[in-house]
Amino acid sequence: MIYLSKGSQGSAPEEFKRPTDINVDAKGNIYVVDFCNNRIQKFAPLISQTK
């Protein structure tokens, strides 16, 4: 699995403040528990086809 991120700390979308857990569902969605922002962020998989 390859995950691309800005790597920023904060409270905006795709930013984290003390991420504590990660989970991946059967469809490849990634869920990250962001403890200090009191939320769970969901990231859909990037799908690309190569020839």
C-alpha positions, 0 to 999 in steps of 0.5 A, spaced: 500 500 500 502 506 498 499 513 501 501 520 499 500 525 504 502 533 505 505 531 512 502 537 515 499 537 522 493 541 523 485 541 523 484 542 516 482 536 511 488 531 510 491 534 516 492 530 523 493 532 530 495 526 534 493 520 529 492 514 534 489 508 529 488 506 522 483 501 519 482 499 511 475 496 509 474 491 504 473 497 498 480 500 500 478 506 504 483 508 509 480 511 516 484 515 520 482 516 528 485 523 529 485 524 537 486 531 538 481 533 532 476 529 535 474 526 528 475 520 524 478 522 517 476 517 511 480 517 504 478 513 498 483 509 494 486 512 488 485 507 482 489 508 476 490 503 470 496 501 467 497 498 460 
